Amino acid sequence: MHEFLCRGARVRIHPDGHIEVLDEPAVSYCPFVEAFYRIKKIDREAIERIVRLKIEKFGFCCPHRRLDMGLLVPFGSSEIISVCMEEGLLDCAVVVCEGAGTVIAWEPGLVQGIGAIMSGILRTSPIKAVIERIRQKGGLPLDPGRAVIDQPSGVEKAISMGFRKIAVTVIGPMAEDISAIRDLEARHEGVKVAVFSTCNTLVRPEDIKHLEKADVVCSSASRLIRERIGPRALMQLGVSIPVFILTELGKKMALTYLMKTKARFVAFRTRMPYIVEEKQPELARWKARRWWTGRDLNPGPPRCQRGDLPG
């Protein structure tokens, strides 16, 4: 069984392949969804359609899950990380893959293969075929027997393996992991961790103190991110879904990525954030009226059990 976020809705895929949309989506319109999936209005039915397309086209949450995809999103975290690994700026990445949980990956192609279609994975169960292919392609699941999702422990494992320039992705509902990772980094001389904060549509005001410690923060559909994190940015990638660069390391990674991509860009000075309101994702009415609490996403089991699911 696998549980993840899609446009702010919790989605569960059962062992028999049944897709269960557990919540109303927090986003009613997303420019990326319209461009990639040709869906303009996002509701429960649209979420199910998006997930089904990912299953059919890419093997999402399936034994035949594709891990060989090229660059899909102009300023995606996996795109930036994989390019920076190719250029020697990073040694490895600690990412999350459905069916495997936290993964330490040292091959750039595997990082992109995992991240290209990734949603905010909350819980997952082991898929032996996926785990085996990850091993073959240059990665090591943190706990293949349970597919645990634990990014701080993944970083610690990467350090124990001898890696020193480590990227790690952390989704919004696990924002406090960023502070734990920074504490871990401070205890290991010579280690530098590049933190990418992703899937932030549902972040809460109390999460901001953790997100401020990241190097790269994707705004997703969060107005809170744009208002509280945006002004701190040294650099911004994109307009419709801004990606905020908060540190000199983040800036170096972003510029390295831009040097290697073939797309055309324009650069100019501006006060941060640079927001074009009509190009932003639109929140559903319930989300626009109140902050999401998110308490049901992390009921409080020990960290080492967070990836566990019955059955």
ABEGO torsion letter per residue (X at the ends): XBBBBBGGBBBBBBAAGBBBBABBBABABBAAAAAAAGBABBBAAAAAAAAAAAAAAAGBGBAABBAABBBABAABAAAAAAAAAAAGABABBBBBBBGAEBBBBABAAAAAAAAAABBBBABBBBBAAAAAAAAAAGBBBABAAAGBBBAAAAAAAAAAAGBABBBBBBBAAAAAAAAAAAAAAAABBGBBBBBBBBGAAABBAAAAAAAAABABBBAEABAAAAAAAAAABABBBEAABBBBBABAAAAAAAAAAAAABABBBBBBBBBOBBBBAAABBBBBAAAAABBBAGAAABAGBBAAAAABBBX
